[in-house]
Amino acid sequence: CEEENWRVRKDGTRFWANVVITPIRDESGTVIGFAKVTRDLTERRLADEKLEAERQEAARVLRESEERFRLLVDQVRDYAIFFLDPEGHVMTWNAGAQRIKGYSEAEVLGRHFEMFFPAEERAEGKPQRALHTARSTGRFADEGWRLRKDGSRFWALAVLDAIHDESGELIGFAKITRDLTERRAAEEQVRQSEALLTSFTENSPTAISLKDRAGRYRFVNARFLARYALHRAQVIGRSDAELVPHREAVAMAAHDVRVVTRGETVHFEERWRDADGERFAMVSKFPL
């Protein structure tokens, strides 16, 4: 017979004991007594209890952490955050994903995430390449068109991260998508405005330049470069002292100082000689 249980010492204190009772028999097989072995396991039990308490506390902390994370993910509305299984099927779905993509949780769970890619990218195998890259390198990220439930497209920043368990085995992917349609439209508007400005300045018959407060050129147009027979790389970031004869540079610097210190427009006349003879120009400098 063997058991573990509490036992009592002479002083009344308890200790946890492992007790083994074995019958003692004579040559005929008759029981003539018992052998009893008692082992004090109090320290081991206390250690086991401490370990169990720590395990339960860790489990509680993990549950609370997972609950906080779930609440955080569920309440994020500016990002679509969801998880995929190792094959790319949707396992979770947050409020941001529903707002951005238009699908309810019931409509997407269990479906392959390729449903969010345009047809031409599905035909090219982009969803599979994304999964392969994330498996191989840990992450796939790009910007491109994605589809909403109604079939409309939006420009998205999409990140796919591989998730592994403690043993290193792949258990799925975390997918985060952000709608950048408005930002892309704004950037395109800026590009168009810059293209129009560049077209205007490059085709202007007037020499145009822009300097910083230290007198270094930040922008010059084609007419300016032709006037001084320079290339753009020779001008940008340099001052007049590095580009023109000393006397001319001093005069130009004096005009710059007047514009900067007084904050007013300065008009003056320039004279120079080129292959076609003597030339004159009216120059206006003004602060920005």
N, C-alpha and C positions, 0 to 999 in steps of 0.2 A: 504494500500500500504506500502510495506517495502522494503528498499534497503540499501546497503552500498556504500558509495562513498566519494569523497573529498568534504569538505566544507571550507568556507573562514571566518576567524575571522575579527574583526574590523581592526586589525593591518595588515591585508593582508596575514597573515600566514595561512597555510592550516592545516586541521586536518581531520583524517579519521573518518567518522561518520556512525552510524547506525540510520536511519531515519524511523520512523513509522508514517503514516498519516491515521487518522481514521475519517470518516464523522460523524457529529453530526446531529441528526434528532429530529424534534419535535414530538408531540404526533400523528400527522397525517402521519408521515413518511417523511416529507419534509426536505431536507438537509438545515440546517440553518448555517452551518459552518464546520470547521475541527479542530480536535485536532492533534497537531504535537509534537512528542517526539523525541528528538535528543540526541544520546549518543556518547560521545567522545571515540572512540576505537583506537586512534592513538598508544598508548603503546602496545595494543594487536597486532595491525597490524605489528608494528616494530619487536615485538617478533616473530611473525609468519614469517616475512621476514628473520629475522636472522636465525630462525630454518630451513627454506627452503634453505638458502644459505649454512648452515652447512651440511644439508643433501646432497645437490648437490656436495659440496666439498668432503664429505666422499665417495660419489658414484664415483667421479672422481679418488680419491686416490685408491679406491678399483679396479676400472677398470685398472688403471696403474699398480697396484700391480699384478693383475691377468695376465696382459699382460706380465710383466717381468717374472713372474713365468712360464707362458706358454713358453716363449722364452728360459728360462733356461732349462726347462725340455726337450724341443724339441731339444736343441743343445747338451745335454749330450749324449755321445756315449759309455761310459764305463759301463753304467748301463741301464738296461731295466726298464723304469718307465712308468706305466700305471695305469688306474683306472678301477675298476670293479663295477657293480651295486650290490645291496644287495644279488642277487642270484648267482653272480660270473661271469657275462657276461662282456666281454671287452668293455669299453666305450671310452677309449683314447689309443693312441699308440705313443711312441716317437721314435726318430731316433736310440737311443741305443737299444730299443727293436727290431727294424727291423734288426740292425746289428747282434745282438746276436742270435736271434731266426730265422731270415731269412724270416719272413712274412712281407708283406706290410700292411699298415693300412687297406686297403680295404679287405684284406684277413682274418682279425681277428675281426674287429668290430662286436659286437653282438654275437660272439661265446663264449662258456663257456671256462674258463681258464683251465679246466681239460685237454684240448687238448695238453698242454705242459708237462703233466706227462706221464711216461712210462706206458704201458698197465697193468703191474702187480700192479702198485700203484693205477691206476684208479680202478682196480678190488677190491683192498683192501679198497677203499673209502678214500684215503688220501686227495684228493682235498676237499671233503665234511668236513673232520675232520679239515682241515686248516681253512675253513670258520667258522666252529662252534667254534674253539678255538679263532679266532680273534673276533667273536661276543661276546664271553663270557669274555675274558680277555683283549681285546683291541689289541692283537698282536699275530701273529704266525710267528715263524722263524725257519728255519732249513737249513741244507746242504744236498743235494742229487742230483740224476740224473734228468735232464730235457731233453726235446726233441727239436731239431731244425726242421725246415720245411722239410729238406731232410731226416729226420728220424734218424740222428746221435744224439748221446748223449753228453751232456756236464755237468760237475760238477758245481753246482750253489749254491750260498748263496741266499736264497729267504726270503723276509720279507713281511708279509701281515698285514697292519694296518687298523683297523676299523675307518671309518670317520663318525662323527655325526654332525647334524645341531645344531642350537642354542637351540632347544628344547630338544636335547638329542636323537632324532630319528636317527637310522642308515640310512645313505644315500648311503653307498657303502664302497669300500675298496681301499686303495692305495697299489700298488704292486711294489716292487723293487727287481730286480734280477741281480746278478753279476756273470759273468762267472769266475769260479775259477779253471778251468781245468788245466791251466799251473801251478798254485800254488800247486794243488794237486799232479801233476806229479812230481814236484820238491821235495815236502815233501816225496813222496813215494821213490824217489831216495835216499834222505837222510836216510830214515828208512832202506833201503836195505844196504846202505853203513855202517850204524851203526851196523846192524845185522852181516855183514861180519867182521867188526872190532871186535865186541864182540866175535864172533866165533873164530877168530884168537887168541885173547888175552886169552880167557878162556881155550883154548886147548893148549896153549903154555907151553912147559916144563920149561920155564923161568919165574921167578917171576917178574911181571911188576907193577909199581906203578907210580902215577903222584901226585905231590904236588904243592900247590900254593906258592907264594913268602914268605908267613909267615910260611911255613913248614907244613901246614895242608893237609892231604891226600884228593884228589879229585877223585881218581880212583885207584883201586887195582884189580888184577885178582885172579883167583882161586888158582894158584900156590903160590902167595904171602900170601894169607890167610892160606893155608896149612902150609907154612914155619913158621908162627907165631902162628898157632893154634887159629885163631880169626875168628869172623863172620864179614861180610861186615859192618853191622850196628855199630859194635864196632870201626871201623877204619875211615870211611868217616867223614871228618870234624875235626878229631883229629890229634894231633902232635905225634912225636916219644916219647916225654916226658910222654905222657899219655898212651903209649902202651908197652914200653919196659923198662928194668932196666935202672937206671940213667946213669951208665957208658957207656952202649951201645948207649943210646939216645944222650949223649954228643958227642960221636964219629960221629954219623950220622949227627948231626947238624953241626959239623965242615966241613964235606964234602959238605953239602948244602950251607953253607956260601961261600965256595970256588967256587962252581958252579955259584952262583948268582952274586958274586962280580967280578969274573974274566971272566964270560961268557964262560967257557971252560969245556970240558968233563973231568971227574975225574974217574980214574980206581983204584980200591983197592980190597983187599981180605978180606973176612969175615970168621970167624971161630965160630962154635957153637956146642953144644952137644945135641943130642936128644936120643930117645929110641934105635936107631940103632947105637949109638956111636958118635964119633967126626966127624963133617962134615965141608967142606970148599966150598966157592963159590967166583967166580970172579964177582965183582959188577961194573957196569958202570953207572954214573950219568951224565946227559947232560942237558943244558938249552933248553927251548922251547921259 
